[in-house]
Amino acid sequence: MIFFSLPLEIFQVIASHFTNEDISTCQNVCSLWYKTWVVYRYNNVHTKDEKQFHTFFHNNLEKSLYDQEEVYSIGYQVRKLVIEKGRIEPTMLGRLPLLCPHLEVFVHEGVVLSEAARQESFHYYQQRQKSRELDKVKHNFMLWENMRHLVELNGITIACTLLQQPTSLTLLSIQFNNQNDLTNQKPLLINLLHHAAQLTTLTLVGVYLSITDLEKIHKSSPQLINLNLLDTVLMVTKLSCSIEPATSLREFHLVNGSMCDDILGCVDYISRKYTHLKILEIENYVLSTNQYQRQEHDLSKTQIHSYSDTKGNGILKIARQCKKLEVLKLQSFVLNDIFFRILDRNGIHLTHLALGDNSYNENLVYELNALIQSDQRHYIKQLEINCWSLVKEIYGLELLMFSLSQCRNLTSLRLCLGRNFHPKFSASIIGNDYQEEICLESILKYCSNLTSLVIAHAKLILPAHDSYVTTTKNTKYILQTLKLENILVNDNISSFISAYCKSLQHLSFIAVAPGLLYESCNHAVDVYLPFHHLHTLVLDRVRVSRKCSTRLGASRFKITLGDSRETTWYDLTKYKCSNNNTLRSSREIQED
């Protein structure tokens, strides 16, 4: 027993190197060893689906070996519980605080619905039955006094219950699930936020928020650093008092959201309220292809540029008043030369910039010309461009490549060449007319310092079919990460990677297929990299040739099959594989 006499710090370091199997073996030695090692085995629990959670709940939580000594029961050791998906009974959810009273991090992405509620014909009656059942057990959630992180993506019952008393919450992410949440629970939740005085990150999904609501949120949470509004409608209302800047807020994200009809009013409030921002992302709802085609003729260039006019009634106020910006994503607006000149004059150095909304070709032309004429091109390290409307023309592709070459310190680049680029809508179908061509070798040549490259919704041309750049045998690129998503490729891409990307460590193929327009291509993708020491290889919805399974030079990779998202990780170093049908600890998940 000398082993247990070691200092706690040394013992924890030793335990951190043990796998789940090692800890399980130690637990089976004797009762003393079980009590010692149970803390490390079940500290973090991550379940992937309904079956895994039910197995863990019934076989581990309810049937602990030490029912009389609660301190050694499994539930008392759990500090982090993640439930990814699946259906959970309200009574089962209500018992979790009794079985796991010391929980600090709870992430629930599944559905809370009983069998009786499922049999109801209409969604309204299902939600009403669910609310009745949760009302019977929601008082148990107040037992989670140590809760620090709560992610509840199917209702706000747990959050409203926890906030009825002072809590130590620092991260709160909730999704409003029904009309009752929006009308009755939203005001209650906002009024109870003052009980979470230490809250630094707040995420709200699927809600209507007025300027008054935002003022109440910041007043209740003075230490808020990160505010995320997803699928949220932001409404402008008259305030009875002046706007005080939220000096602690550093990140503001409005994604998949809407500003009703008063876009200028919302932008004006953001520029006055969030003057200390470092990260700003405003991305309105993106219209589908058919909606674009119906509405393109109704929109004029003057309407678009009215949001950035010289009088400062639009986003120019953001450039003037937000003087600490480092990351800027305003793809729903046109950033003209005046905007970039104001940034230069205020000494703002952007390191991450997103351009293009895929609506008008001339808009992206204005933005790129404004960028290369400003000093911001010297500071940009990460760049995202939605350039479908630009690369359709030869001069547009040349402008794009010239602009990339002017960003000397660019290390990370994401290009989207598909018509439907927004994740809210389904991915472009491989081989449709809404994908444009681009040459991989041209990008790497013009961006010599590039270490990370993501290309989505495009027809990728390799050097053999390119007329812009001639590859030499001595050409080598320092690219370390390459991700291709919804891509048609005209040749064997692994041959190009093997020859010219010797430093590549992370490779992802997502819905990649040989171009059906090129007759010389096979229908399977070769992943033949015998001399590469890849850290990660992701093959998702990719038909791989037999060559991949025999001479793959990766040490770890995963394959995701079809729409079921059933993922299998293969470890070629230890010759082991695990899939998502087994319960795994957070240590294994982090390694993945």
C-alpha positions as CSV (number, residue, x, y, z in Angstrom):
1,M,0.0,0.0,0.0
2,I,3.0,2.3,-0.3
3,F,1.5,3.4,-3.6
4,F,-1.3,5.2,-1.8
5,S,1.0,6.9,0.6
6,L,2.4,9.1,-2.2
7,P,1.6,12.8,-2.2
8,L,-1.8,13.5,-3.9
9,E,-0.2,15.5,-6.7
10,I,2.1,12.7,-7.7
11,F,-0.7,10.2,-7.5
12,Q,-2.8,12.3,-9.8
13,V,0.0,12.6,-12.3
14,I,0.4,8.8,-12.4
15,A,-3.4,8.3,-12.7
16,S,-3.6,10.7,-15.7
17,H,-1.5,8.3,-17.7
18,F,-3.8,5.4,-17.1
19,T,-6.4,4.3,-19.7
20,N,-10.0,3.3,-18.7
21,E,-9.0,-0.3,-18.9
22,D,-6.1,0.3,-16.5
23,I,-8.3,2.0,-14.0
24,S,-10.9,-0.7,-14.3
25,T,-8.3,-3.3,-13.6
26,C,-7.1,-1.4,-10.5
27,Q,-10.7,-1.2,-9.2
28,N,-11.1,-5.0,-9.3
29,V,-8.2,-5.6,-6.9
30,C,-10.0,-5.0,-3.7
31,S,-12.6,-2.7,-2.0
32,L,-9.9,-0.2,-0.9
33,W,-8.6,0.0,-4.5
34,Y,-12.1,0.4,-5.8
35,K,-12.8,3.3,-3.5
36,T,-9.5,5.0,-4.5
37,W,-9.8,4.6,-8.2
38,V,-13.6,5.2,-8.7
39,V,-12.9,9.0,-8.6
40,Y,-10.7,8.8,-11.7
41,R,-13.0,6.4,-13.6
42,Y,-16.2,8.4,-13.5
43,N,-15.1,11.9,-13.1
44,N,-16.1,12.8,-16.7
45,V,-18.8,10.8,-18.5
46,H,-19.7,11.3,-22.2
47,T,-22.6,9.4,-23.7
48,K,-23.2,9.5,-27.4
49,D,-26.8,8.3,-27.7
50,E,-29.9,7.2,-25.9
51,K,-28.7,3.6,-25.5
52,Q,-25.4,4.6,-23.9
53,F,-27.1,7.0,-21.4
54,H,-29.7,4.4,-20.4
55,T,-27.0,1.8,-19.9
56,F,-25.0,4.2,-17.7
57,F,-28.0,5.4,-15.8
58,H,-29.4,1.9,-14.9
59,N,-26.2,-0.1,-14.7
60,N,-23.9,2.4,-13.1
61,L,-25.8,5.2,-11.3
62,E,-28.7,3.1,-10.0
63,K,-26.7,0.0,-9.2
64,S,-23.7,1.4,-7.5
65,L,-21.6,-1.1,-5.4
66,Y,-21.7,1.1,-2.3
67,D,-25.4,2.0,-1.8
68,Q,-24.8,2.4,2.0
69,E,-21.7,4.5,1.6
70,E,-22.9,7.2,-0.8
71,V,-19.5,9.0,-0.9
72,Y,-18.1,6.0,-2.8
73,S,-21.1,5.6,-5.2
74,I,-20.5,6.2,-8.9
75,G,-22.9,9.2,-9.1
76,Y,-21.1,11.1,-6.4
77,Q,-17.8,11.0,-8.4
78,V,-19.3,12.4,-11.6
79,R,-18.3,16.0,-12.2
80,K,-19.0,16.4,-15.9
81,L,-21.9,14.7,-17.7
82,V,-22.5,15.1,-21.5
83,I,-25.6,13.6,-23.1
84,E,-25.3,14.1,-26.9
85,K,-28.6,12.9,-28.3
86,G,-31.5,10.6,-27.7
87,R,-34.7,10.8,-25.8
88,I,-34.8,11.0,-22.0
89,E,-37.8,10.6,-19.7
90,P,-38.5,13.7,-17.5
91,T,-38.5,11.5,-14.4
92,M,-35.1,10.1,-15.3
93,L,-33.8,13.7,-15.8
94,G,-35.2,14.7,-12.5
95,R,-33.4,11.9,-10.7
96,L,-30.0,13.0,-12.0
97,P,-29.5,15.6,-9.2
98,L,-30.2,13.0,-6.6
99,L,-27.7,10.5,-8.1
100,C,-25.1,13.1,-9.2
101,P,-25.3,15.9,-6.6
102,H,-21.8,17.2,-7.2
103,L,-22.1,17.8,-10.9
104,E,-20.3,20.8,-12.2
105,V,-20.7,20.6,-15.9
106,F,-23.9,19.4,-17.6
107,V,-24.4,19.3,-21.4
108,H,-27.7,18.0,-22.6
109,E,-28.4,18.0,-26.3
110,G,-31.1,15.3,-26.3
111,V,-34.9,15.4,-26.2
112,V,-36.8,15.3,-22.9
113,L,-40.1,13.5,-23.6
114,S,-41.9,10.7,-21.9
115,E,-43.6,7.8,-23.6
116,A,-47.0,9.2,-22.7
117,A,-46.2,12.5,-24.3
118,R,-44.9,10.9,-27.5
119,Q,-48.4,9.3,-28.0
120,E,-50.0,12.7,-28.1
121,S,-51.1,13.7,-31.6
122,F,-50.1,17.3,-31.7
123,H,-46.8,19.0,-30.8
124,Y,-48.7,21.5,-28.5
125,Y,-50.1,18.6,-26.4
126,Q,-46.7,16.9,-26.3
127,Q,-45.1,20.1,-24.9
128,R,-47.9,20.5,-22.4
129,Q,-47.5,17.0,-21.1
130,K,-43.8,17.4,-20.9
131,S,-44.2,20.6,-18.9
132,R,-46.5,18.9,-16.4
133,E,-44.0,16.1,-15.8
134,L,-41.0,18.4,-15.5
135,D,-42.9,20.5,-12.9
136,K,-43.1,17.5,-10.6
137,V,-39.3,17.0,-10.6
138,K,-37.8,20.4,-11.4
139,H,-37.2,21.2,-7.7
140,N,-34.5,18.6,-7.7
141,F,-32.3,20.7,-10.0
142,M,-31.7,23.1,-7.1
143,L,-29.4,20.4,-5.6
144,W,-26.8,21.2,-8.2
145,E,-25.3,24.0,-6.1
146,N,-21.8,23.4,-7.6
147,M,-22.9,23.8,-11.3
148,R,-20.5,25.9,-13.3
149,H,-21.3,25.1,-16.9
150,L,-24.9,24.4,-18.1
151,V,-25.8,23.6,-21.8
152,E,-29.5,22.9,-22.2
153,L,-30.4,22.7,-25.9
154,N,-34.0,21.6,-25.5
155,G,-35.8,23.9,-23.1
156,I,-34.9,26.2,-20.2
157,T,-36.4,24.3,-17.2
158,I,-33.1,23.4,-15.6
159,A,-31.7,27.0,-16.1
160,C,-34.8,28.7,-14.6
161,T,-34.7,26.4,-11.6
162,L,-31.0,26.8,-10.9
163,L,-31.2,30.6,-11.2
164,Q,-33.9,30.8,-8.4
165,Q,-31.0,30.9,-6.0
166,P,-27.4,32.3,-6.1
167,T,-25.3,30.0,-8.3
168,S,-21.7,29.8,-9.4
169,L,-22.6,29.5,-13.1
170,T,-19.9,30.9,-15.4
171,L,-21.2,29.4,-18.7
172,L,-24.9,29.2,-19.7
173,S,-26.2,28.0,-23.0
174,I,-30.0,27.5,-23.5
175,Q,-32.4,27.0,-26.4
176,F,-35.9,28.2,-26.2
177,N,-38.0,25.3,-27.3
178,N,-41.7,26.4,-27.5
179,Q,-44.0,29.4,-27.3
180,N,-44.3,29.1,-23.5
181,D,-40.5,29.5,-23.2
182,L,-40.6,32.6,-25.4
183,T,-43.6,34.3,-23.7
184,N,-43.5,33.3,-20.1
185,Q,-40.1,31.9,-19.3
186,K,-38.0,34.4,-21.1
187,P,-38.8,37.4,-18.9
188,L,-38.4,35.2,-15.8
189,L,-35.0,33.9,-17.0
190,I,-33.7,37.4,-17.7
191,N,-34.9,38.7,-14.3
192,L,-33.1,35.7,-12.6
193,L,-29.8,36.2,-14.2
194,H,-28.6,38.4,-11.3
195,H,-28.3,35.2,-9.3
196,A,-25.4,34.2,-11.7
197,A,-23.1,37.1,-10.8
198,Q,-20.1,35.2,-12.1
199,L,-21.5,34.5,-15.5
200,T,-18.9,35.1,-18.3
201,T,-20.4,33.3,-21.3
202,L,-24.1,33.4,-22.3
203,T,-25.6,31.7,-25.4
204,L,-29.3,32.1,-26.3
205,V,-30.8,30.1,-29.1
206,G,-34.2,30.7,-30.8
207,V,-35.5,33.8,-29.0
208,Y,-36.8,37.3,-29.6
209,L,-34.7,39.9,-27.9
210,S,-35.3,43.6,-27.6
211,I,-32.7,46.3,-26.8
212,T,-34.3,46.5,-23.4
213,D,-33.8,42.8,-22.8
214,L,-30.1,43.2,-23.7
215,E,-29.8,46.1,-21.2
216,K,-31.3,43.9,-18.5
217,I,-28.9,41.1,-19.3
218,H,-25.8,43.3,-19.0
219,K,-27.1,44.9,-15.8
220,S,-27.6,41.4,-14.2
221,S,-24.3,40.0,-15.5
222,P,-21.7,42.7,-15.2
223,Q,-18.8,40.2,-15.8
224,L,-20.2,38.9,-19.1
225,I,-17.3,38.4,-21.6
226,N,-18.9,36.4,-24.4
227,L,-22.5,36.9,-25.7
228,N,-23.8,34.5,-28.4
229,L,-27.2,35.0,-30.1
230,L,-28.1,32.2,-32.4
231,D,-31.4,32.0,-34.5
232,T,-32.3,35.2,-32.6
233,V,-34.5,38.1,-33.7
234,L,-33.1,41.4,-32.4
235,M,-35.6,44.3,-32.1
236,V,-35.0,47.9,-31.6
237,T,-37.0,49.6,-28.8
238,K,-36.7,53.1,-27.2
239,L,-34.7,53.2,-24.0
240,S,-35.7,55.3,-21.1
241,C,-32.0,55.8,-20.1
242,S,-28.8,56.4,-21.9
243,I,-26.7,53.5,-23.2
244,E,-23.8,52.6,-21.0
245,P,-20.9,50.7,-22.7
246,A,-20.5,47.0,-21.7
247,T,-16.8,47.4,-20.9
248,S,-16.3,43.7,-19.9
249,L,-17.7,42.2,-23.1
250,R,-15.1,41.0,-25.6
251,E,-17.1,38.7,-28.0
252,F,-20.4,39.3,-29.6
253,H,-21.9,36.8,-32.1
254,L,-25.2,37.2,-33.9
255,V,-25.4,34.2,-36.2
256,N,-28.4,33.0,-38.2
257,G,-30.2,36.0,-36.7
258,S,-32.4,38.8,-37.9
259,M,-32.5,42.5,-37.1
260,C,-36.2,42.9,-38.2
261,D,-36.6,46.0,-40.3
262,D,-34.3,48.4,-38.4
263,I,-30.9,47.2,-39.3
264,L,-29.3,50.6,-38.9
265,G,-30.8,50.9,-35.4
266,C,-29.4,47.5,-34.3
267,V,-26.0,48.3,-35.7
268,D,-26.0,51.7,-34.0
269,Y,-26.8,50.1,-30.7
270,I,-24.0,47.5,-31.1
271,S,-21.5,50.2,-31.9
272,R,-22.4,52.2,-28.8
273,K,-22.9,49.4,-26.4
274,Y,-19.9,47.1,-27.3
275,T,-17.0,49.5,-27.6
276,H,-14.5,47.1,-26.1
277,L,-15.1,44.2,-28.4
278,K,-12.3,42.1,-29.7
279,I,-14.5,39.7,-31.7
280,L,-17.6,40.8,-33.6
281,E,-19.7,38.6,-35.8
282,I,-23.0,39.6,-37.4
283,E,-24.4,37.2,-39.8
284,N,-28.1,37.6,-40.8
285,Y,-30.3,34.9,-42.3
286,V,-29.0,33.8,-45.7
287,L,-31.5,33.4,-48.4
288,S,-31.8,30.1,-50.3
289,T,-31.0,29.9,-54.0
290,N,-34.6,30.3,-55.1
291,Q,-35.1,33.2,-52.8
292,Y,-31.9,34.9,-54.2
293,Q,-33.2,34.4,-57.7
294,R,-36.5,36.0,-56.8
295,Q,-35.2,38.9,-54.9
296,E,-31.9,39.8,-56.7
297,H,-33.7,42.1,-59.1
298,D,-35.5,43.9,-56.2
299,L,-32.3,44.9,-54.5
300,S,-30.2,47.7,-55.7
301,K,-26.6,48.7,-55.0
302,T,-27.7,51.9,-53.3
303,Q,-29.8,49.9,-50.8
304,I,-26.9,47.6,-49.9
305,H,-24.4,50.5,-49.6
306,S,-26.8,52.5,-47.5
307,Y,-25.6,50.5,-44.5
308,S,-22.1,51.9,-44.9
309,D,-22.6,55.4,-46.1
310,T,-20.2,58.3,-45.5
311,K,-22.5,60.0,-43.0
312,G,-21.8,57.3,-40.4
313,N,-25.3,56.1,-40.1
314,G,-24.3,52.4,-40.5
315,I,-21.4,50.1,-39.9
316,L,-18.9,53.0,-40.1
317,K,-19.8,53.6,-36.5
318,I,-18.4,50.2,-35.6
319,A,-15.1,51.2,-37.2
320,R,-15.1,54.5,-35.3
321,Q,-16.1,53.3,-31.8
322,C,-15.0,49.7,-31.5
323,K,-11.3,50.4,-31.3
324,K,-10.1,47.0,-30.0
325,L,-11.3,44.8,-32.8
326,E,-9.2,41.8,-33.8
327,V,-11.7,39.5,-35.4
328,L,-14.4,40.9,-37.7
329,K,-17.1,38.9,-39.5
330,L,-19.6,41.2,-41.2
331,Q,-20.4,39.2,-44.3
332,S,-23.9,40.6,-44.5
333,F,-22.6,44.1,-45.1
334,V,-20.3,45.7,-47.6
335,L,-17.0,46.9,-46.1
336,N,-15.9,49.8,-48.4
337,D,-12.6,51.7,-48.5
338,I,-13.9,54.3,-46.0
339,F,-14.5,51.6,-43.5
340,F,-10.9,50.3,-43.8
341,R,-9.4,53.8,-43.7
342,I,-11.2,54.4,-40.4
343,L,-9.7,51.2,-39.1
344,D,-6.2,52.3,-40.1
345,R,-6.7,55.7,-38.6
346,N,-7.8,54.3,-35.3
347,G,-4.8,52.0,-35.1
348,I,-7.0,48.8,-35.3
349,H,-5.1,45.7,-36.5
350,L,-7.5,43.0,-37.6
351,T,-6.0,39.4,-37.5
352,H,-9.2,37.6,-38.7
353,L,-11.5,38.9,-41.4
354,A,-14.5,37.4,-43.3
355,L,-15.6,38.8,-46.6
356,G,-18.3,38.1,-49.2
357,D,-22.0,37.3,-49.0
358,N,-22.4,35.4,-52.3
359,S,-25.0,37.9,-53.5
360,Y,-23.3,40.5,-55.8
361,N,-20.1,40.2,-57.6
362,E,-19.3,43.9,-57.4
363,N,-19.7,43.9,-53.6
364,L,-16.8,41.5,-53.1
365,V,-14.8,43.4,-55.7
366,Y,-15.2,46.6,-53.6
367,E,-14.2,44.8,-50.4
368,L,-11.1,43.2,-51.9
369,N,-10.0,46.4,-53.5
370,A,-10.5,48.3,-50.2
371,L,-8.6,45.6,-48.3
372,I,-5.5,45.6,-50.5
373,Q,-5.4,49.4,-50.4
374,S,-5.4,49.6,-46.6
375,D,-2.9,48.7,-44.0
376,Q,-5.0,45.8,-42.7
377,R,-3.5,43.5,-45.4
378,H,-0.3,43.5,-43.4
379,Y,-2.0,42.2,-40.2
380,I,-4.5,39.7,-41.5
381,K,-3.6,36.1,-40.5
382,Q,-6.9,34.4,-41.0
383,L,-9.2,35.1,-43.9
384,E,-12.6,33.7,-44.9
385,I,-14.1,34.5,-48.3
386,N,-17.4,33.4,-49.8
387,C,-16.4,34.0,-53.4
388,W,-18.9,32.1,-55.6
389,S,-20.0,35.4,-57.3
390,L,-16.4,36.5,-57.9
391,V,-14.7,33.4,-59.4
392,K,-17.3,32.9,-62.1
393,E,-15.3,35.5,-64.1
394,I,-11.7,35.3,-65.1
395,Y,-10.9,38.8,-63.9
396,G,-12.6,37.9,-60.6
397,L,-10.3,34.9,-60.0
398,E,-7.3,37.0,-60.9
399,L,-8.4,39.7,-58.4
400,L,-8.8,37.0,-55.7
401,M,-5.4,35.6,-56.2
402,F,-3.8,39.1,-56.3
403,S,-5.6,40.0,-53.1
404,L,-4.4,36.8,-51.4
405,S,-0.8,37.6,-52.4
406,Q,-1.0,41.0,-50.8
407,C,-1.8,39.5,-47.4
408,R,1.8,38.7,-46.6
409,N,1.2,37.3,-43.1
410,L,-1.8,35.1,-44.1
411,T,-1.5,31.7,-42.5
412,S,-5.1,30.4,-42.5
413,L,-7.6,30.6,-45.4
414,R,-11.1,29.4,-45.9
415,L,-12.7,29.6,-49.4
416,C,-16.3,28.8,-50.2
417,L,-17.2,28.6,-53.8
418,G,-20.7,27.2,-53.5
419,R,-24.0,29.1,-54.0
420,N,-25.5,27.8,-50.8
421,F,-22.6,28.4,-48.5
422,H,-24.4,28.9,-45.2
423,P,-24.6,26.0,-42.8
424,K,-28.3,26.7,-42.1
425,F,-29.1,25.3,-45.5
426,S,-28.3,21.9,-46.9
427,A,-24.9,21.4,-48.6
428,S,-24.6,21.9,-52.3
429,I,-25.1,18.7,-54.2
430,I,-21.8,17.4,-55.5
431,G,-21.6,18.1,-59.2
432,N,-24.3,20.8,-59.5
433,D,-24.0,24.1,-61.3
434,Y,-23.5,26.1,-58.1
435,Q,-19.8,25.2,-57.7
436,E,-17.0,27.0,-59.4
437,E,-13.5,25.8,-60.3
438,I,-10.3,26.8,-58.5
439,C,-6.7,25.5,-58.6
440,L,-5.2,24.2,-55.4
441,E,-1.6,24.8,-56.5
442,S,-2.4,28.4,-57.4
443,I,-3.7,29.1,-53.9
444,L,-0.6,27.7,-52.3
445,K,1.7,29.6,-54.6
446,Y,0.1,33.0,-54.0
447,C,-0.1,32.3,-50.2
448,S,3.4,31.2,-49.5
449,N,3.0,31.2,-45.6
450,L,-0.3,29.3,-45.6
451,T,-0.4,26.5,-43.0
452,S,-4.2,25.9,-42.9
453,L,-6.5,25.7,-45.9
454,V,-10.2,24.9,-46.1
455,I,-12.0,24.8,-49.4
456,A,-15.8,24.1,-49.5
457,H,-18.3,23.6,-52.3
458,A,-15.9,23.8,-55.3
459,K,-14.5,22.0,-58.3
460,L,-10.8,21.5,-57.5
461,I,-8.3,21.6,-60.3
462,L,-4.9,20.1,-59.8
463,P,-1.8,21.4,-61.6
464,A,-2.1,19.1,-64.6
465,H,-5.3,20.9,-65.6
466,D,-4.2,24.4,-64.6
467,S,-3.2,27.1,-67.1
468,Y,-2.1,29.7,-64.5
469,V,0.8,28.1,-62.7
470,T,3.4,25.6,-63.8
471,T,4.6,23.4,-61.0
472,T,8.4,22.8,-60.6
473,K,9.9,19.8,-59.0
474,N,11.6,21.8,-56.3
475,T,8.3,23.4,-55.1
476,K,7.4,22.6,-51.5
477,Y,4.7,24.1,-49.4
478,I,4.5,24.4,-45.6
479,L,0.8,23.5,-45.5
480,Q,-0.1,21.6,-42.3
481,T,-3.9,21.4,-42.3
482,L,-6.0,20.7,-45.4
483,K,-9.8,20.3,-45.3
484,L,-11.9,19.7,-48.4
485,E,-15.7,19.7,-48.0
486,N,-18.2,19.0,-50.8
487,I,-15.5,18.9,-53.4
488,L,-15.2,17.6,-57.0
489,V,-11.5,16.9,-57.8
490,N,-10.2,16.2,-61.3
491,D,-7.2,14.1,-60.5
492,N,-5.5,12.1,-57.9
493,I,-5.1,14.6,-55.0
494,S,-3.0,12.3,-52.8
495,S,-0.3,12.4,-55.5
496,F,-0.1,16.1,-55.3
497,I,-0.1,16.1,-51.5
498,S,2.6,13.5,-51.4
499,A,4.8,15.4,-53.8
500,Y,4.3,19.0,-52.6
501,C,2.9,19.1,-49.1
502,K,5.5,17.2,-47.1
503,S,4.6,19.0,-43.8
504,L,0.9,18.1,-43.9
505,Q,-0.3,16.8,-40.5
506,H,-4.1,17.1,-40.6
507,L,-6.2,16.0,-43.6
508,S,-10.0,16.0,-43.9
509,F,-12.0,14.8,-46.8
510,I,-15.8,15.4,-46.4
511,A,-18.0,14.5,-49.3
512,V,-15.1,14.5,-51.7
513,A,-15.5,12.7,-55.0
514,P,-13.7,12.5,-58.4
515,G,-15.2,15.0,-60.9
516,L,-17.8,13.2,-63.0
517,L,-17.1,15.8,-65.7
518,Y,-13.6,14.5,-66.1
519,E,-13.7,11.2,-68.0
520,S,-10.2,10.1,-66.9
521,C,-11.2,9.9,-63.2
522,N,-12.2,6.8,-61.3
523,H,-15.2,6.9,-58.9
524,A,-13.0,6.2,-55.8
525,V,-10.6,8.5,-54.1
526,D,-7.0,7.4,-53.5
527,V,-5.6,8.3,-50.1
528,Y,-2.1,7.0,-50.6
529,L,0.4,8.8,-48.3
530,P,2.9,6.2,-47.2
531,F,5.6,8.8,-46.3
532,H,3.4,11.2,-44.3
533,H,3.1,11.1,-40.6
534,L,-0.4,12.4,-40.3
535,H,-1.8,13.1,-36.9
536,T,-5.4,13.1,-38.1
537,L,-7.2,11.8,-41.2
538,V,-11.0,12.3,-41.5
539,L,-12.9,10.5,-44.2
540,D,-16.5,11.4,-44.1
541,R,-18.9,10.4,-46.9
542,V,-16.0,9.5,-49.1
543,R,-15.7,6.4,-51.3
544,V,-12.1,5.3,-50.7
545,S,-10.1,2.9,-52.9
546,R,-8.5,-0.2,-51.6
547,K,-5.1,1.5,-51.6
548,C,-6.1,3.5,-48.5
549,S,-6.4,0.5,-46.2
550,T,-3.1,-1.0,-47.1
551,R,-0.6,1.9,-47.3
552,L,-2.0,4.7,-45.1
553,G,0.8,6.6,-43.4
554,A,-1.4,8.1,-40.7
555,S,-1.2,7.2,-37.0
556,R,-4.8,7.9,-36.2
557,F,-7.9,8.5,-38.4
558,K,-11.6,8.1,-38.4
559,I,-14.2,7.1,-40.9
560,T,-17.8,8.3,-40.7
561,L,-20.4,6.2,-42.6
562,G,-23.3,7.7,-44.4
563,D,-26.0,9.9,-42.8
564,S,-26.0,7.8,-39.6
565,R,-22.8,9.6,-38.5
566,E,-21.5,6.3,-37.0
567,T,-17.9,7.1,-36.5
568,T,-15.0,4.6,-36.1
569,W,-11.6,5.7,-34.9
570,Y,-8.6,3.6,-36.1
571,D,-5.3,3.8,-34.2
572,L,-2.6,2.3,-36.3
573,T,0.0,2.8,-33.7
574,K,-1.5,0.6,-31.1
575,Y,-3.6,-1.4,-33.6
576,K,-6.8,-0.7,-31.7
577,C,-10.1,0.7,-32.9
578,S,-13.1,2.0,-31.0
579,N,-16.5,3.2,-32.1
580,N,-19.3,5.3,-30.7
581,N,-21.2,2.3,-29.4
582,T,-19.1,2.1,-26.3
583,L,-19.1,4.5,-23.3
584,R,-15.9,6.4,-23.3
585,S,-14.3,8.8,-20.8
586,S,-13.5,12.4,-21.6
587,R,-9.8,11.6,-21.7
588,E,-10.4,9.3,-24.8
589,I,-12.7,11.9,-26.4
590,Q,-10.1,14.6,-26.0
591,E,-7.5,12.4,-27.6
592,D,-9.9,11.9,-30.6
